[in-house]
Amino acid sequence: MSISNVAHEGTWIKVYDERSKKISEMAAHGREIAGIAGEFFVIEEGNWLKTYDEHCRKIAEMSSNGKTVVATSGHTLIVKDGIWLNTYDQNFKKLSIRAAR
């Protein structure tokens, strides 16, 4: 099942499929949505970036110190870290790196 939207609604973060049907939800306390892709979404929680699947099960996490999620798509996300743009998969395995412009 594919994710079409992740929304912060009151005290909940809710995940919706392509038919706008709610798939799952998780408490929003201390969490901000940082990116949404078809197969996962990214949450910033304290000093951590965390990826979750459509059922709100955590896939992976990494420190967010000095990092900003720039884009998410398919199975990857791009994170700006200083002068670098790092491309990661949903498990935070680094796939590539290039200088930011």
N, CA, C and O atoms as a GROMACS GRO file, in nm:
protein
  404
    1MET      N    1   0.084  -0.117   0.000
    1MET     CA    2   0.000   0.000   0.000
    1MET      C    3   0.089   0.124   0.000
    1MET      O    4   0.194   0.126   0.064
    2SER      N    5   0.047   0.222  -0.070
    2SER     CA    6   0.127   0.342  -0.090
    2SER      C    7   0.072   0.459  -0.006
    2SER      O    8  -0.049   0.471   0.013
    3ILE      N    9   0.162   0.543   0.042
    3ILE     CA   10   0.124   0.660   0.121
    3ILE      C   11   0.096   0.776   0.025
    3ILE      O   12   0.178   0.806  -0.062
    4SER      N   13  -0.020   0.840   0.041
    4SER     CA   14  -0.046   0.959  -0.040
    4SER      C   15  -0.039   1.087   0.042
    4SER      O   16  -0.013   1.194  -0.012
    5ASN      N   17  -0.062   1.076   0.175
    5ASN     CA   18  -0.056   1.195   0.258
    5ASN      C   19  -0.028   1.156   0.403
    5ASN      O   20  -0.071   1.050   0.450
    6VAL      N   21   0.045   1.242   0.471
    6VAL     CA   22   0.066   1.231   0.616
    6VAL      C   23   0.032   1.368   0.672
    6VAL      O   24   0.092   1.468   0.632
    7ALA      N   25  -0.063   1.373   0.764
    7ALA     CA   26  -0.112   1.501   0.813
    7ALA      C   27  -0.105   1.509   0.965
    7ALA      O   28  -0.128   1.412   1.036
    8HIS      N   29  -0.071   1.629   1.013
    8HIS     CA   30  -0.070   1.659   1.157
    8HIS      C   31  -0.209   1.711   1.190
    8HIS      O   32  -0.244   1.823   1.151
    9GLU      N   33  -0.288   1.631   1.261
    9GLU     CA   34  -0.426   1.668   1.293
    9GLU      C   35  -0.445   1.665   1.444
    9GLU      O   36  -0.455   1.559   1.505
   10GLY      N   37  -0.449   1.784   1.503
   10GLY     CA   38  -0.462   1.793   1.648
   10GLY      C   39  -0.342   1.732   1.717
   10GLY      O   40  -0.229   1.777   1.697
   11THR      N   41  -0.365   1.631   1.799
   11THR     CA   42  -0.256   1.566   1.871
   11THR      C   43  -0.209   1.438   1.802
   11THR      O   44  -0.139   1.356   1.861
   12TRP      N   45  -0.249   1.421   1.675
   12TRP     CA   46  -0.217   1.298   1.601
   12TRP      C   47  -0.149   1.328   1.469
   12TRP      O   48  -0.172   1.432   1.408
   13ILE      N   49  -0.064   1.236   1.426
   13ILE     CA   50  -0.011   1.235   1.290
   13ILE      C   51  -0.080   1.118   1.223
   13ILE      O   52  -0.067   1.003   1.267
   14LYS      N   53  -0.154   1.146   1.115
   14LYS     CA   54  -0.234   1.043   1.049
   14LYS      C   55  -0.180   1.016   0.909
   14LYS      O   56  -0.140   1.108   0.837
   15VAL      N   57  -0.180   0.888   0.871
   15VAL     CA   58  -0.128   0.843   0.742
   15VAL      C   59  -0.246   0.799   0.657
   15VAL      O   60  -0.332   0.723   0.702
   16TYR      N   61  -0.250   0.847   0.530
   16TYR     CA   62  -0.360   0.817   0.438
   16TYR      C   63  -0.308   0.750   0.312
   16TYR      O   64  -0.196   0.776   0.268
   17ASP      N   65  -0.392   0.663   0.254
   17ASP     CA   66  -0.357   0.597   0.128
   17ASP      C   67  -0.407   0.679   0.010
   17ASP      O   68  -0.458   0.789   0.027
   18GLU      N   69  -0.391   0.624  -0.110
   18GLU     CA   70  -0.427   0.695  -0.233
   18GLU      C   71  -0.577   0.719  -0.246
   18GLU      O   72  -0.618   0.800  -0.329
   19ARG      N   73  -0.660   0.651  -0.167
   19ARG     CA   74  -0.804   0.673  -0.168
   19ARG      C   75  -0.848   0.763  -0.052
   19ARG      O   76  -0.967   0.772  -0.020
   20SER      N   77  -0.752   0.829   0.012
   20SER     CA   78  -0.776   0.916   0.127
   20SER      C   79  -0.832   0.841   0.248
   20SER      O   80  -0.896   0.900   0.334
   21LYS      N   81  -0.807   0.710   0.252
   21LYS     CA   82  -0.848   0.629   0.367
   21LYS      C   83  -0.735   0.628   0.468
   21LYS      O   84  -0.619   0.607   0.432
   22LYS      N   85  -0.769   0.651   0.595
   22LYS     CA   86  -0.667   0.650   0.700
   22LYS      C   87  -0.611   0.509   0.716
   22LYS      O   88  -0.686   0.413   0.735
   23ILE      N   89  -0.479   0.498   0.707
   23ILE     CA   90  -0.411   0.370   0.724
   23ILE      C   91  -0.374   0.351   0.871
   23ILE      O   92  -0.397   0.245   0.929
   24SER      N   93  -0.316   0.456   0.931
   24SER     CA   94  -0.269   0.446   1.069
   24SER      C   95  -0.250   0.586   1.127
   24SER      O   96  -0.267   0.686   1.057
   25GLU      N   97  -0.216   0.589   1.255
   25GLU     CA   98  -0.192   0.717   1.322
   25GLU      C   99  -0.096   0.695   1.437
   25GLU      O  100  -0.080   0.584   1.489
   26MET      N  101  -0.032   0.805   1.476
   26MET     CA  102   0.061   0.802   1.590
   26MET      C  103   0.050   0.935   1.664
   26MET      O  104   0.009   1.035   1.606
   27ALA      N  105   0.084   0.935   1.791
   27ALA     CA  106   0.080   1.058   1.870
   27ALA      C  107   0.178   1.159   1.811
   27ALA      O  108   0.288   1.123   1.768
   28ALA      N  109   0.138   1.286   1.808
   28ALA     CA  110   0.220   1.390   1.746
   28ALA      C  111   0.308   1.465   1.845
   28ALA      O  112   0.390   1.547   1.804
   29HIS      N  113   0.296   1.438   1.973
   29HIS     CA  114   0.369   1.513   2.075
   29HIS      C  115   0.520   1.511   2.049
   29HIS      O  116   0.583   1.405   2.048
   30GLY      N  117   0.577   1.630   2.027
   30GLY     CA  118   0.722   1.643   2.007
   30GLY      C  119   0.770   1.600   1.869
   30GLY      O  120   0.890   1.590   1.847
   31ARG      N  121   0.678   1.574   1.778
   31ARG     CA  122   0.715   1.526   1.644
   31ARG      C  123   0.668   1.624   1.537
   31ARG      O  124   0.559   1.680   1.545
   32GLU      N  125   0.753   1.643   1.436
   32GLU     CA  126   0.719   1.726   1.321
   32GLU      C  127   0.740   1.645   1.194
   32GLU      O  128   0.838   1.572   1.182
   33ILE      N  129   0.649   1.657   1.100
   33ILE     CA  130   0.662   1.588   0.971
   33ILE      C  131   0.768   1.661   0.890
   33ILE      O  132   0.758   1.781   0.866
   34ALA      N  133   0.871   1.587   0.848
   34ALA     CA  134   0.982   1.648   0.774
   34ALA      C  135   0.979   1.610   0.626
   34ALA      O  136   1.041   1.679   0.544
   35GLY      N  137   0.908   1.504   0.589
   35GLY     CA  138   0.901   1.464   0.450
   35GLY      C  139   0.810   1.344   0.431
   35GLY      O  140   0.792   1.263   0.521
   36ILE      N  141   0.752   1.334   0.310
   36ILE     CA  142   0.660   1.225   0.277
   36ILE      C  143   0.700   1.168   0.142
   36ILE      O  144   0.715   1.242   0.045
   37ALA      N  145   0.717   1.037   0.136
   37ALA     CA  146   0.743   0.967   0.010
   37ALA      C  147   0.635   0.860  -0.005
   37ALA      O  148   0.556   0.839   0.086
   38GLY      N  149   0.632   0.793  -0.116
   38GLY     CA  150   0.529   0.692  -0.142
   38GLY      C  151   0.536   0.572  -0.051
   38GLY      O  152   0.434   0.510  -0.023
   39GLU      N  153   0.655   0.538  -0.004
   39GLU     CA  154   0.674   0.416   0.075
   39GLU      C  155   0.707   0.442   0.222
   39GLU      O  156   0.705   0.349   0.303
   40PHE      N  157   0.738   0.566   0.258
   40PHE     CA  158   0.776   0.599   0.396
   40PHE      C  159   0.755   0.747   0.420
   40PHE      O  160   0.730   0.823   0.327
   41PHE      N  161   0.765   0.788   0.547
   41PHE     CA  162   0.764   0.930   0.579
   41PHE      C  163   0.871   0.957   0.684
   41PHE      O  164   0.916   0.865   0.753
   42VAL      N  165   0.910   1.084   0.696
   42VAL     CA  166   1.019   1.124   0.784
   42VAL      C  167   0.964   1.216   0.892
   42VAL      O  168   0.889   1.309   0.864
   43ILE      N  169   1.003   1.189   1.015
   43ILE     CA  170   0.963   1.269   1.131
   43ILE      C  171   1.089   1.325   1.196
   43ILE      O  172   1.188   1.254   1.212
   44GLU      N  173   1.083   1.453   1.235
   44GLU     CA  174   1.189   1.509   1.318
   44GLU      C  175   1.137   1.508   1.461
   44GLU      O  176   1.033   1.565   1.492
   45GLU      N  177   1.211   1.441   1.547
   45GLU     CA  178   1.171   1.427   1.687
   45GLU      C  179   1.291   1.456   1.775
   45GLU      O  180   1.384   1.377   1.784
   46GLY      N  181   1.288   1.573   1.841
   46GLY     CA  182   1.404   1.615   1.920
   46GLY      C  183   1.524   1.631   1.829
   46GLY      O  184   1.518   1.706   1.731
   47ASN      N  185   1.633   1.564   1.860
   47ASN     CA  186   1.755   1.570   1.779
   47ASN      C  187   1.768   1.452   1.684
   47ASN      O  188   1.879   1.413   1.648
   48TRP      N  189   1.656   1.395   1.644
   48TRP     CA  190   1.658   1.275   1.559
   48TRP      C  191   1.569   1.291   1.436
   48TRP      O  192   1.462   1.352   1.443
   49LEU      N  193   1.615   1.236   1.326
   49LEU     CA  194   1.532   1.215   1.208
   49LEU      C  195   1.497   1.067   1.208
   49LEU      O  196   1.584   0.982   1.223
   50LYS      N  197   1.368   1.037   1.193
   50LYS     CA  198   1.323   0.898   1.196
   50LYS      C  199   1.236   0.870   1.075
   50LYS      O  200   1.152   0.952   1.037
   51THR      N  201   1.256   0.753   1.014
   51THR     CA  202   1.170   0.712   0.904
   51THR      C  203   1.070   0.608   0.956
   51THR      O  204   1.102   0.525   1.041
   52TYR      N  205   0.947   0.617   0.903
   52TYR     CA  206   0.839   0.526   0.942
   52TYR      C  207   0.772   0.471   0.817
   52TYR      O  208   0.770   0.536   0.712
   53ASP      N  209   0.716   0.350   0.828
   53ASP     CA  210   0.639   0.294   0.717
   53ASP      C  211   0.493   0.339   0.729
   53ASP      O  212   0.459   0.417   0.818
   54GLU      N  213   0.408   0.290   0.640
   54GLU     CA  214   0.268   0.334   0.637
   54GLU      C  215   0.190   0.294   0.762
   54GLU      O  216   0.082   0.349   0.787
   55HIS      N  217   0.241   0.201   0.840
   55HIS     CA  218   0.174   0.158   0.963
   55HIS      C  219   0.235   0.223   1.087
   55HIS      O  220   0.214   0.177   1.199
   56CYS      N  221   0.312   0.330   1.066
   56CYS     CA  222   0.378   0.405   1.174
   56CYS      C  223   0.478   0.320   1.252
   56CYS      O  224   0.500   0.343   1.370
   57ARG      N  225   0.538   0.222   1.185
   57ARG     CA  226   0.645   0.143   1.245
   57ARG      C  227   0.777   0.207   1.206
   57ARG      O  228   0.803   0.232   1.089
   58LYS      N  229   0.862   0.232   1.307
   58LYS     CA  230   0.990   0.296   1.280
   58LYS      C  231   1.078   0.205   1.196
   58LYS      O  232   1.093   0.087   1.226
   59ILE      N  233   1.138   0.263   1.090
   59ILE     CA  234   1.230   0.190   1.003
   59ILE      C  235   1.372   0.213   1.051
   59ILE      O  236   1.448   0.119   1.071
   60ALA      N  237   1.409   0.342   1.068
   60ALA     CA  238   1.546   0.376   1.106
   60ALA      C  239   1.548   0.516   1.166
   60ALA      O  240   1.449   0.589   1.160
   61GLU      N  241   1.664   0.553   1.223
   61GLU     CA  242   1.681   0.687   1.278
   61GLU      C  243   1.827   0.729   1.266
   61GLU      O  244   1.917   0.646   1.262
   62MET      N  245   1.847   0.862   1.262
   62MET     CA  246   1.982   0.917   1.267
   62MET      C  247   1.975   1.055   1.332
   62MET      O  248   1.869   1.117   1.336
   63SER      N  249   2.087   1.101   1.382
   63SER     CA  250   2.094   1.232   1.446
   63SER      C  251   2.057   1.340   1.345
   63SER      O  252   2.096   1.334   1.228
   64SER      N  253   1.981   1.440   1.390
   64SER     CA  254   1.943   1.552   1.302
   64SER      C  255   2.031   1.674   1.326
   64SER      O  256   2.002   1.780   1.271
   65ASN      N  257   2.135   1.662   1.405
   65ASN     CA  258   2.222   1.774   1.440
   65ASN      C  259   2.277   1.841   1.314
   65ASN      O  260   2.360   1.784   1.244
   66GLY      N  261   2.231   1.964   1.286
   66GLY     CA  262   2.278   2.040   1.171
   66GLY      C  263   2.223   1.994   1.038
   66GLY      O  264   2.269   2.040   0.933
   67LYS      N  265   2.125   1.906   1.039
   67LYS     CA  266   2.071   1.849   0.915
   67LYS      C  267   1.928   1.896   0.891
   67LYS      O  268   1.852   1.919   0.984
   68THR      N  269   1.893   1.911   0.762
   68THR     CA  270   1.758   1.949   0.721
   68THR      C  271   1.714   1.860   0.607
   68THR      O  272   1.788   1.842   0.510
   69VAL      N  273   1.594   1.803   0.616
   69VAL     CA  274   1.540   1.724   0.506
   69VAL      C  275   1.497   1.821   0.396
   69VAL      O  276   1.417   1.911   0.420
   70VAL      N  277   1.552   1.802   0.275
   70VAL     CA  278   1.524   1.889   0.162
   70VAL      C  279   1.416   1.830   0.073
   70VAL      O  280   1.328   1.902   0.026
   71ALA      N  281   1.420   1.698   0.049
   71ALA     CA  282   1.324   1.633  -0.040
   71ALA      C  283   1.312   1.486  -0.006
   71ALA      O  284   1.404   1.424   0.046
   72THR      N  285   1.194   1.431  -0.037
   72THR     CA  286   1.171   1.287  -0.024
   72THR      C  287   1.099   1.241  -0.150
   72THR      O  288   1.013   1.311  -0.203
   73SER      N  289   1.134   1.122  -0.198
   73SER     CA  290   1.070   1.069  -0.317
   73SER      C  291   1.099   0.920  -0.328
   73SER      O  292   1.212   0.876  -0.305
   74GLY      N  293   0.998   0.842  -0.363
   74GLY     CA  294   1.017   0.698  -0.381
   74GLY      C  295   1.073   0.633  -0.257
   74GLY      O  296   1.006   0.627  -0.154
   75HIS      N  297   1.195   0.583  -0.267
   75HIS     CA  298   1.261   0.516  -0.155
   75HIS      C  299   1.379   0.597  -0.101
   75HIS      O  300   1.461   0.543  -0.026
   76THR      N  301   1.389   0.726  -0.138
   76THR     CA  302   1.505   0.805  -0.097
   76THR      C  303   1.464   0.939  -0.035
   76THR      O  304   1.352   0.986  -0.051
   77LEU      N  305   1.561   0.997   0.037
   77LEU     CA  306   1.544   1.133   0.087
   77LEU      C  307   1.676   1.206   0.072
   77LEU      O  308   1.783   1.145   0.077
   78ILE      N  309   1.668   1.337   0.055
   78ILE     CA  310   1.786   1.422   0.043
   78ILE      C  311   1.793   1.509   0.168
   78ILE      O  312   1.695   1.574   0.206
   79VAL      N  313   1.910   1.508   0.232
   79VAL     CA  314   1.931   1.580   0.357
   79VAL      C  315   2.047   1.677   0.338
   79VAL      O  316   2.156   1.638   0.296
   80LYS      N  317   2.023   1.806   0.370
   80LYS     CA  318   2.129   1.907   0.365
   80LYS      C  319   2.204   1.902   0.497
   80LYS      O  320   2.145   1.911   0.605
   81ASP      N  321   2.335   1.887   0.488
   81ASP     CA  322   2.422   1.880   0.605
   81ASP      C  323   2.538   1.975   0.580
   81ASP      O  324   2.636   1.939   0.516
   82GLY      N  325   2.525   2.099   0.632
   82GLY     CA  326   2.627   2.200   0.604
   82GLY      C  327   2.625   2.237   0.457
   82GLY      O  328   2.523   2.281   0.404
   83ILE      N  329   2.739   2.218   0.389
   83ILE     CA  330   2.748   2.252   0.246
   83ILE      C  331   2.721   2.131   0.157
   83ILE      O  332   2.739   2.139   0.036
   84TRP      N  333   2.677   2.020   0.215
   84TRP     CA  334   2.658   1.897   0.140
   84TRP      C  335   2.512   1.856   0.133
   84TRP      O  336   2.434   1.879   0.225
   85LEU      N  337   2.476   1.795   0.021
   85LEU     CA  338   2.347   1.730   0.005
   85LEU      C  339   2.372   1.580   0.000
   85LEU      O  340   2.436   1.529  -0.091
   86ASN      N  341   2.320   1.510   0.099
   86ASN     CA  342   2.338   1.366   0.108
   86ASN      C  343   2.208   1.296   0.068
   86ASN      O  344   2.101   1.334   0.115
   87THR      N  345   2.217   1.196  -0.017
   87THR     CA  346   2.101   1.116  -0.053
   87THR      C  347   2.108   0.986   0.026
   87THR      O  348   2.208   0.915   0.024
   88TYR      N  349   1.997   0.955   0.094
   88TYR     CA  350   1.987   0.834   0.177
   88TYR      C  351   1.869   0.751   0.130
   88TYR      O  352   1.774   0.802   0.070
   89ASP      N  353   1.874   0.621   0.158
   89ASP     CA  354   1.755   0.539   0.142
   89ASP      C  355   1.674   0.548   0.271
   89ASP      O  356   1.715   0.617   0.365
   90GLN      N  357   1.562   0.479   0.278
   90GLN     CA  358   1.475   0.489   0.396
   90GLN      C  359   1.537   0.431   0.522
   90GLN      O  360   1.486   0.452   0.632
   91ASN      N  361   1.648   0.357   0.507
   91ASN     CA  362   1.720   0.303   0.622
   91ASN      C  363   1.837   0.392   0.664
   91ASN      O  364   1.918   0.353   0.748
   92PHE      N  365   1.846   0.511   0.604
   92PHE     CA  366   1.954   0.607   0.625
   92PHE      C  367   2.090   0.554   0.581
   92PHE      O  368   2.193   0.591   0.636
   93LYS      N  369   2.089   0.466   0.482
   93LYS     CA  370   2.214   0.425   0.418
   93LYS      C  371   2.246   0.533   0.315
   93LYS      O  372   2.165   0.562   0.227
   94LYS      N  373   2.366   0.592   0.325
   94LYS     CA  374   2.405   0.700   0.234
   94LYS      C  375   2.428   0.643   0.094
   94LYS      O  376   2.508   0.551   0.076
   95LEU      N  377   2.357   0.698  -0.004
   95LEU     CA  378   2.368   0.654  -0.143
   95LEU      C  379   2.459   0.742  -0.225
   95LEU      O  380   2.531   0.694  -0.313
   96SER      N  381   2.457   0.873  -0.197
   96SER     CA  382   2.544   0.966  -0.270
   96SER      C  383   2.559   1.095  -0.192
   96SER      O  384   2.486   1.121  -0.096
   97ILE      N  385   2.655   1.176  -0.235
   97ILE     CA  386   2.683   1.304  -0.172
   97ILE      C  387   2.728   1.401  -0.280
   97ILE      O  388   2.800   1.364  -0.372
   98ARG      N  389   2.683   1.527  -0.268
   98ARG     CA  390   2.730   1.631  -0.360
   98ARG      C  391   2.724   1.765  -0.287
   98ARG      O  392   2.656   1.780  -0.186
   99ALA      N  393   2.796   1.860  -0.340
   99ALA     CA  394   2.798   1.994  -0.281
   99ALA      C  395   2.664   2.063  -0.308
   99ALA      O  396   2.609   2.054  -0.417
  100ALA      N  397   2.613   2.134  -0.206
  100ALA     CA  398   2.492   2.213  -0.224
  100ALA      C  399   2.528   2.340  -0.298
  100ALA      O  400   2.640   2.390  -0.286
  101ARG      N  401   2.436   2.392  -0.373
  101ARG     CA  402   2.461   2.516  -0.448
  101ARG      C  403   2.405   2.634  -0.378
  101ARG      O  404   2.417   2.747  -0.426
   0.00000   0.00000   0.00000
